[in-house]
Amino acid sequence: MDTQTLIDPYDTLLLDLDGVVYLGRDAVPGAPEALRQAVERGVRLAYVTNNASRTPGAIAQHLSALGAPASPGDVVTSAQAAARLVAERVEPGAAVLVVGGMGLRSALRAHGLRPVSTAMDDPVAVVQGIAPSLSYGLLSEGALAVRQGALFVAANADSTMPTGRGELPGNGAMTRVIATATGVEPIVAGKPEPPLHRESMLRTGSKRPLIVGDRLDTDIEGATNAGVDSLLVLTGVATPLDLLTASPRHRPTYVAADLSALHLPYSRTRRGEGGWVCEGWIARWEEGRLRLEGAGDPVDGLRAACAAAWEAAGEGRADEDSVKAALGSSLSGRVPLSG
């Protein structure tokens, strides 16, 4: 076991919110405490979220109410990244049709752009983000403007978003309405595309960041695209099965149950004579199947299993049926198998 804690090599945590710090309105157990401890160690926090529906001030207020250290300047949203993306392509003061909420409107105004709500205002761009009040009428206005030649930008392409009630349709699902109606695909500002992480790096000035998330297709792929280390926590969307069958761009640097792992020594896997070893666990690929044996912390078992499955899959993905037996026999009931 390494003597240093997981957080030691890093100066900034680029943290996803939904599924990492909170689920819906409630904190993920232990997350605020882990983040306060990080700040006490001198690590900077940046809350980097694909959620474009709320302003940084509203998000910071929510985080503070949960006990997490946060100010509006610590929050970086896909709305801000989308607004910068548009501002770099259009004239100052241009009209931009907002298919979304106040988070997008505020971000556009901060870049000197004029939010509008109808295609009759001749917008030069359409920016879409998730909002509870999103209506058919507003989606229709967005489609009309895109058909008229407006630039189409999506704050993010998340197909779902985690809540306390389960996974609900995300902005990626909703953007299909305009994309299908117009035949125009949006430029995506949020994770895993570069604009949001570019915005985060500009705002934090980080030299050694660690990206922390709960999704392989946004947080971890975004880290891979940026060439930055990543931590996948099992408090949100991604499951152990998702990890074991991940393609190379979706494989995190670290895997942990929750944010408390930041302040603990990280148990690394190593190649042993009989397979991949992590603490009391050993995993190997044998006769086309993943074999996992051992005892102790089940997350250590998952780390060993991932090393074996990823080695066998190479640049591809391990077959689900080939890894399910290991989950069922060794880890079922001890590692959460769903977000």
C-alpha positions in Angstrom: 0.0 0.0 0.0 1.3 3.5 -0.9 2.1 5.7 2.1 0.9 8.9 0.6 -2.8 9.7 0.4 -4.6 9.9 -3.0 -4.9 13.7 -2.9 -1.2 14.4 -2.1 0.1 14.9 -5.7 -2.6 17.3 -6.8 -3.2 21.1 -6.2 -6.8 21.3 -7.5 -9.8 19.0 -7.6 -12.1 19.6 -10.6 -15.2 18.1 -9.1 -18.4 17.0 -10.8 -21.5 17.7 -8.7 -24.5 15.5 -9.5 -23.6 12.0 -8.2 -20.3 13.1 -6.6 -21.1 15.9 -4.1 -24.9 15.6 -4.1 -27.8 13.7 -5.4 -30.7 16.0 -6.1 -30.9 18.3 -3.1 -29.1 16.0 -0.6 -25.4 15.6 0.0 -23.7 12.4 -0.8 -22.8 11.0 2.7 -19.3 12.2 3.7 -18.7 14.4 0.7 -18.9 17.8 2.4 -16.5 16.6 5.1 -14.0 15.3 2.6 -14.1 18.6 0.7 -13.6 20.6 3.8 -10.6 18.5 4.7 -9.2 19.0 1.2 -9.4 22.8 1.6 -7.7 22.5 5.0 -4.8 20.8 3.2 -4.4 23.7 0.8 -6.1 22.0 -2.2 -8.3 24.3 -4.3 -11.8 23.1 -5.3 -13.5 23.8 -8.6 -17.0 22.5 -9.0 -17.2 21.7 -12.7 -20.7 20.7 -13.8 -22.5 20.0 -17.0 -25.7 21.3 -15.4 -26.5 24.6 -17.0 -29.8 25.3 -15.4 -28.6 27.2 -12.3 -26.3 30.1 -11.8 -22.9 29.7 -10.1 -24.3 31.7 -7.2 -27.3 29.4 -6.8 -25.0 26.3 -7.0 -22.6 27.8 -4.4 -25.5 28.6 -2.0 -26.7 25.0 -2.4 -23.2 23.6 -1.7 -22.7 25.8 1.3 -26.1 24.7 2.8 -24.9 21.1 2.5 -21.7 22.0 4.4 -19.3 22.0 1.4 -16.9 25.0 1.1 -18.0 27.0 -2.0 -18.2 30.5 -3.4 -19.7 31.5 -6.8 -16.1 31.8 -8.1 -15.5 28.1 -7.3 -18.3 27.0 -9.7 -17.6 26.4 -13.4 -20.7 25.4 -15.4 -21.2 24.2 -18.9 -23.4 27.4 -19.3 -20.2 29.5 -18.8 -18.3 27.3 -21.3 -21.1 27.5 -23.8 -21.3 31.3 -23.4 -17.6 31.7 -24.0 -17.8 29.4 -27.1 -20.5 31.6 -28.6 -18.9 34.9 -27.6 -15.7 33.9 -29.5 -17.8 33.3 -32.7 -20.2 36.2 -32.8 -20.3 40.0 -32.5 -20.6 41.7 -29.0 -24.2 42.4 -28.1 -25.5 39.7 -30.5 -28.9 38.1 -29.9 -28.7 34.5 -28.6 -31.9 32.4 -28.3 -31.8 30.5 -24.9 -33.5 27.2 -24.8 -32.9 26.7 -21.1 -32.9 28.5 -17.8 -31.3 31.4 -15.9 -27.9 29.8 -15.7 -27.5 30.2 -19.5 -29.0 33.7 -19.6 -26.6 34.9 -16.9 -23.6 33.4 -18.5 -24.4 35.0 -21.9 -24.9 38.4 -20.3 -21.6 38.1 -18.6 -20.0 37.8 -22.0 -21.9 40.8 -23.4 -24.5 38.9 -25.3 -28.2 39.5 -25.4 -30.5 36.5 -24.5 -33.8 36.3 -26.3 -36.6 33.8 -26.4 -38.0 33.8 -29.9 -36.7 33.3 -33.4 -38.4 36.5 -34.5 -35.5 38.4 -32.7 -33.2 37.0 -35.4 -30.7 35.3 -33.1 -27.3 34.5 -34.4 -27.0 31.5 -32.1 -29.2 29.0 -30.2 -27.9 27.7 -26.9 -29.6 24.8 -25.2 -29.4 23.6 -21.6 -31.6 21.6 -19.3 -34.3 23.4 -17.3 -37.3 22.1 -15.5 -39.6 24.6 -17.3 -38.4 23.6 -20.8 -41.4 23.8 -23.1 -42.4 22.6 -26.5 -42.9 26.3 -27.5 -39.3 27.2 -26.6 -37.9 24.1 -28.4 -39.9 25.1 -31.4 -38.4 28.6 -31.4 -35.0 27.0 -31.2 -35.7 24.8 -34.1 -36.9 27.7 -36.2 -33.8 29.8 -35.4 -31.5 26.9 -36.3 -33.4 26.4 -39.6 -32.8 30.1 -40.3 -29.0 29.6 -39.9 -28.3 30.2 -36.2 -25.3 28.5 -34.7 -26.5 25.6 -32.5 -24.7 25.1 -29.2 -25.5 22.6 -26.5 -24.3 23.2 -22.9 -23.8 19.4 -22.6 -24.8 16.1 -24.2 -25.6 14.1 -21.0 -28.3 11.6 -22.0 -29.4 11.4 -18.3 -28.8 13.1 -15.0 -28.8 11.5 -11.6 -31.4 12.6 -9.0 -32.6 11.4 -5.6 -35.5 9.7 -7.6 -33.2 8.0 -10.1 -31.9 9.0 -13.6 -34.0 11.5 -15.5 -33.6 12.7 -19.1 -30.6 15.0 -19.5 -29.8 17.8 -21.9 -28.4 15.4 -24.4 -31.8 13.7 -24.7 -33.6 17.0 -25.1 -31.2 18.4 -27.7 -32.3 15.6 -30.0 -35.6 17.4 -30.5 -34.0 20.3 -32.3 -31.3 18.2 -33.9 -33.9 15.8 -35.3 -36.2 18.5 -36.5 -33.4 20.5 -38.2 -30.8 17.9 -39.2 -28.2 20.1 -37.5 -26.0 18.6 -34.8 -25.0 21.0 -31.9 -21.5 22.0 -30.9 -21.2 20.7 -27.4 -19.5 22.8 -24.7 -19.7 20.5 -21.8 -17.8 17.3 -20.8 -16.3 15.3 -22.3 -15.6 18.0 -25.0 -12.7 20.4 -24.4 -14.5 23.8 -23.8 -15.6 23.1 -20.2 -12.3 21.8 -19.0 -10.6 24.7 -20.9 -12.9 27.1 -18.9 -12.0 25.3 -15.7 -8.2 25.6 -16.3 -8.5 29.3 -17.3 -10.4 30.0 -14.0 -8.3 28.0 -11.6 -4.8 28.2 -13.0 -4.2 24.7 -11.9 -0.9 22.9 -12.6 -1.7 19.5 -11.2 -5.5 18.9 -11.3 -7.4 15.7 -10.5 -10.8 15.3 -12.2 -13.3 13.7 -10.0 -16.6 12.3 -11.4 -19.2 9.5 -11.4 -19.7 9.1 -15.2 -17.4 7.4 -17.6 -18.8 9.0 -20.7 -18.4 12.6 -19.5 -16.0 13.0 -16.5 -13.5 10.2 -17.3 -13.6 10.7 -21.0 -13.1 14.4 -20.5 -10.1 13.7 -18.3 -8.7 11.5 -21.0 -9.2 14.1 -23.6 -7.5 16.7 -21.4 -4.6 14.3 -20.5 -5.4 14.7 -16.8 -5.6 12.1 -14.0 -9.1 11.1 -12.9 -11.0 9.5 -10.0 -14.2 7.6 -10.5 -16.5 7.4 -7.4 -19.3 4.9 -7.2 -21.9 7.3 -5.7 -23.6 8.2 -9.0 -24.1 6.8 -12.4 -21.2 4.4 -13.2 -21.5 0.8 -11.9 -18.8 -1.8 -11.4 -20.0 -3.5 -14.6 -19.6 -0.3 -16.5 -16.0 -0.1 -15.2 -15.1 -3.6 -16.1 -16.4 -3.2 -19.6 -15.0 0.3 -20.2 -13.1 1.2 -23.4 -9.7 2.8 -23.0 -10.9 6.4 -23.1 -13.4 5.6 -20.2 -10.8 4.0 -17.8 -10.1 6.2 -14.8 -6.7 6.5 -13.1 -8.3 5.7 -9.7 -11.5 4.0 -8.5 -13.1 4.6 -5.1 -16.3 4.2 -3.2 -16.7 7.9 -2.4 -14.8 11.1 -1.8 -13.4 10.0 1.6 -10.8 8.0 -0.4 -9.1 11.3 -1.2 -7.6 11.3 2.3 -6.5 7.6 2.4 -3.6 5.8 1.0 -4.6 4.3 -2.4 -4.3 0.6 -2.8 -2.7 0.1 -6.2 -2.8 -3.1 -8.3 0.3 -5.0 -9.2 1.1 -7.9 -11.5 1.6 -11.1 -9.6 2.3 -14.6 -10.6 -1.3 -15.6 -10.6 -2.8 -12.4 -12.0 -3.5 -8.9 -10.8 -3.3 -8.3 -7.1 -4.8 -5.6 -4.9 -4.5 -6.1 -1.2 -6.3 -9.3 -0.4 -7.7 -9.9 -3.9 -6.3 -11.5 -7.0 -8.0 -11.3 -10.5 -7.1 -13.1 -13.7 -8.5 -13.7 -17.2 -8.9 -17.4 -17.6 -10.6 -19.4 -20.4 -12.4 -16.3 -21.6 -13.7 -15.4 -18.2 -12.8 -13.0 -15.4 -11.9 -14.9 -12.2 -11.7 -13.0 -8.9 -10.8 -14.4 -5.6 -10.0 -13.0 -2.2 -11.4 -11.0 0.8 -11.2 -7.6 2.3 -12.4 -4.2 0.9 -14.5 -5.0 -2.1 -13.3 -1.8 -3.9 -9.8 -3.4 -3.8 -11.4 -6.4 -5.5 -12.9 -4.2 -8.1 -9.6 -2.5 -8.8 -7.9 -5.9 -9.3 -10.8 -7.0 -11.5 -10.5 -3.9 -13.7 -6.8 -4.4 -14.2 -7.4 -8.0 -15.4 -10.4 -7.1 -17.6 -8.7 -4.1 -19.2 -5.5 -6.0 -19.9 -7.5 -8.8 -21.6 -9.7 -6.3 -23.6 -6.7 -4.2 -24.8 -8.0 -1.4 -27.0 -11.5 -2.9 -26.9 -14.1 -3.7 -24.3 -14.5 -6.8 -22.2 -17.7 -8.8 -22.8 -20.4 -8.3 -20.2 -21.1 -11.9 -19.8 -17.4 -12.7 -19.3 -17.2 -10.4 -16.3 -20.6 -10.8 -14.6 -19.7 -14.1 -13.0 -16.9 -12.4 -11.0 -19.2 -9.7 -9.8 -21.9 -12.1 -8.8 -19.7 -14.5 -7.0 -17.2 -12.2 -5.2 -18.5 -8.6 -5.0 -22.3 -8.9 -5.1 -23.8 -7.1 -2.1 -20.5 -5.5 -1.1 -19.9 -3.0 -3.9 -23.0 -1.1 -5.2 -23.9 -2.6 -8.5 -25.9 0.4 -9.6 -25.7 4.1 -9.2 
